[in-house]
């Protein structure tokens, strides 16, 4: 598993990607409710990450990463199956999903 500073650094990129996806979602007309829900849950989980990182509670951190990854997977699947979504939201969700995959891989979750 990565060192605490490396994990915090990696989470910074994940959090940034989540925020960009949330911004893209707010600009997307007719965004499916399920996708909006995934992004809102990811945003909440990203907020929770700060406290969990400071606590150095590894089991909670691993659970958080799994929960975030589940939501990122769901959001990506939705984007893949709805052709009418804009390239902006699809790109933002795909980037966010990629960041989550890297975090998961680096943490060996």
N, C-alpha and C positions, 0 to 999 in steps of 0.2 A: 504494500500500500504506500501511496505517496506520503511525504512529510506534510505537516500541517500547513506550512507556507505554500507548498505546491498545490495542495487541495484548495486553499483559499484563492490562489491565483486562478486555478481551473474553474472554480465556482464563479469567479468574477466574469469569465467569458460566458458561462452558462446563463448567469443572471442577465447579462447584457443581451444575449440572444433571446431570452424570454421576454424582456422589455420591448425589444424591437418587434417581435411577433405580436405582442399585445398592441403596440402602436399600429402595426399593419392591419390588425383585426378591427381597430376602431375606425379605420378609413375604408373598410370593406363593406359595401352595401349588401344586404341580404346574407350576411354571414350565418351559416347554420348554427343553431343554438348549441348543438353538441360540441362544435369546434370552439365556440366562444367559452363554453363551460370548461373545456380542457385548458384553454389558455388562462382563464381566471384561476383555476386550481394551480396551474404551474406558477403563476405570479405569486400566489399565496405561499406555495411551497418554497419559492425562491426567497421570500421574506423570512420564512422560518429558518432557512439555511444559516443565516447570520448567527442566530442564537445557538443553533446546534454546533456550528463550527467553533464558536467561542467556548462551548462547554466541553469540547473534545470527547464527546460521547460517541464512540465509534459505532455501536449497534444502532443508535438513532440516526447517525449519519448515513449508514448503509441503507436503512429503511427509507430515509428521505430520498436517496438517489434512486432506489427502486421505484418509489412512488412517482418521482419526477419522470423517470424513464417510461413508465407505463402511460402517463399522460402525454408525453412527447410522441410515443408510438401511436397512440390513438389519434392525436392531432394530425400526424403525418398520413395515416391511413385515410382519414377524412379528406384531406387535401388531394391525395392520390385518386380518390374515387369521385370527386366533384369537379368536372371539367370547366364549370362556369366561374370558378374562383380565379381571382387575378393572379398574375405572375408574382406580384409583390407579396401577397400573403403566402402563396406556395413556397416562394424562395425563403421568406422569413421563417416559416415553420420547418422547412428542410434544413436550414442552417442551425436552428435551435435543436432539432433532432440530432444533427451531426455533433454538436457540442455535447449533448447529453451522452451520446455513444462514446465519445472520447473520454469524458469524465468517468463513465462506468468502466471502460477498459482500463484506464489509469488506476482506478481504485480497486480493480479486480472484484467488482461486486457481482 
